[in-house]
Amino acid sequence: MIPKTLGIVSTPYHLIVFLYLKESLLKDHIVDLVVTDKTQFMEETYHKGGFDRFFHKVYFADARKIKNPYKGAFTTLLESMVYNPTTKTFLDKPLDTYDHVYFASPGMPDEIVKELAKSLILKNRQVTFSRFEDGFASYTKPPVHVVSSASGQTLYQKLKRFDVAKQEQTLYLFEPALAEPDIGKSGFTLTRIERDKQLTECVITMMKQMLDFAPKALPGDVVFLGQGTANGAGNVDTYQKLIYEIAGKVGSRFCMKPHPRGVNDRLGDSIAYYLDDCPFELACANKTFEDCTLISYYSTACASGSILFGSQAKVIFLYPLAEDAFNEKCAYEHYFKTLTALYPNIHIAHSKEELWALLDA
């Protein structure tokens, strides 16, 4: 029989990674897709029918319809072992039976994945679950099983003959070498997502066909990516001063891409801003930044073009120059040092002299 596989995606990044798996590892499978309400762009694409011709069946999962995600032990047990009405509540069509399920979730799976998992196990006690990467967090945050508690796993094994650890044991990553040691100790097998130029071109072509996106033109070719509010709330003067210095150094070539949650990324009218609703990964797929220099303190979005599509855009991380600008220390030296070893176009500036040399190169 032809294996039947379900992918669950919430963001453009999820979709890109799952397409790599679909067009390689799952080439001979019947592949269905669940699109969640977590990203407006993805929800709008679903309702436009953008995914329909690329998958056998497409569902929409609306977590807003889950009125009470915090359930008592008895309700959880009943839904896990007998019948789960919650899935029917948030899913727009009846759920089929599947052999394999793929989803992205650093740490604990979200409520949609956990509810779907309960229903899918009820339908098929042989179903397997596999995790795929969700960017930086997947390399630094150990995954937690779809049935997370030890007591829950024991109940599944005794009452359903379903061994959670055995049926969910693979984490697919583009670069397993980037993973922090705790990821390798989580009980999951780290498996490389293989890709080559032909596969990458295939994925980009599919993205362009299924998603309606048109990145805006850049006002400059030196692009600074801001940090989120939580990470940019330390010494604001240090955070902004270096950005002003870079802007002064490169002149009209400079532009600022504010972080959606950033509060310190508006630096006045003397700075050009790159404001675009197009998801950053899709702009990378469109080669918007290919001839640019991307700079950030430690926003790993800078590296997504290199990891996903083999972009050769120059990337410069500045976190050693501004530790007092943040209310938490960047504690992932292993990730960043390995990243620069794997990708010659990605750099860490440890001094102003290194930064100016990289900008001049």
Protein Blocks (a to p, Z undefined) as FASTA:
>chain_A
ZZddddddfbfklmmmmmmmmmmmmmmpccdddddfkbmklmmmmmnopmmmmpfbdcdd
dfklmmblcccfklmmmmmmmoccklmmmpcbdcdddfbdcdddehjadfklmmmmmmmm
mmomkbccddddehjklmmmccddfblbfklmmmmmmmnopafklmoccdcdfblmlpcf
klmmnopacddddddfklmmmmmmmmmmmpccdddddfbfbdcddddfklmmmcfklmmm
mmmmmmmmnommpccdddfkbcklcgbjkbccdddfbdfklmmmnommmmpccddfklck
lmmmmmmnopabdcddfklmmmmlpcbdcfblmmmmmmmmmmmkbccdfbfklmmmmmmZ
Z
